[in-house]
Each structure stands twice: as structure tokens, then as C-alpha cells.
Amino acid sequence: MARKCEEFIKGLADYIDGDIEPELCDEIEKHIGKCNNCRIMVDTMRQTVSLCREGKEERLPEALERKLTGMLKERWDKKFGHS
């Protein structure tokens, strides 16, 4: 019986890191060879991992950083109360 995409998604991080059994790896590779959605997801995850490993830091625009910081502080205060 063929696996559903949802089953593959659960193990994609391990697949990308090379931390799965060769048989499952082969099965995933066959699936992503036929399933465009899963192939796009794997490619996107690989790019994300690659970018994170490069470690290049990019500054957010000041206005965006202020807005994001304010939003996170507001949510923190709402959930945990004022410190």
C-alpha cells in the first residue's frame, strides 16, 4: 500500500538530515519523484536548512523590527502578565 503525503511529511526533517533507514529514504525519493507538492516541500526545506547553516545575519528594517518586537511583547504580556 502506498504511503500518503502526510506520512512522508512527518519524516522529512530526518530525511533531509540523512537520519533515516536507507529503505525509507528510497521510498521517499520515489514518492517525491512523482509528487510535485512533496518535491517542492523538500526543496524548500533543503533551502531553509542551507540558509540557516550559512549563518548570515540580516538586519530587519527598523520599522519592522519595532513592530515585531512590540507584537511579541504584547503577546508575552497577555499570556504571562507584566514583568
N, C-alpha and C positions, 0 to 999 in steps of 0.2 A: 504494500500500500504506500502510495506517495505521501510524503510529508507536506503539510500545509505551510504557507509562508510564515504564519505566526510562530510555528515551531522553530523555524530557522532563525527568526529574529531574536529569539531568546539566547541563542548561542553565538550570535555574530561577533560580539566583542572577543570571545575566546577564539573564534575562527581567525579574526584579524590579527590577534596576538600570537597565533600559532599554538594555542594551548588546548587543542582537541585531538582526538584519535584520528589517524590517517583515513580510516574508513568514513567517518563522519565528514571530514574535510572533503573527500572525494564526492560525497553525496551533495554537500553544499555547493561545490563547484559545478556539478552537473545541473543543479537547480538554478543557480544564478546564470548559467549559460542559456537557459530557456526563459527565465522570468526577468523581464526588464525592470520591474519595480524593485525586486530584491537586489539586482545588479547595481541599480542607482544607489540604493541604501548602502551597500557595501563600499562602493566607490566614494560616497560622501563620508562614511565613517573613516575610511583609509586617509582621505584628505585631512579630516579633522585631527586624527592622530598624528599625522605627519606635521601639520602646522603647530600642534602643541609641543611636539618633540623639538622643533626648531627653536622654540623658546623666545621668539622675537616678541617683545612687548610693544604694543601700540597704545598710545595715549588716546583716550576718548576726547572728543571735543568738550570744552569746559561746560557748556550749557547742558550737554547730555549727561556728563558726569554728575553735575549738581542735581539734575532731575532724578537720575537713577539713585543716587545716594539718599536724596530726600524720600523717595518712594520706599526704599528699603528700610530706612529709619522709621518711617510711618508704620509700615507693616510690623516691624520688630516691636515698636511701642504698643501697637494694637494687640499683638499676641502676648507679649511678656510684660507689658507695663513700662512706665518710665523708669529709667535707671538713675 
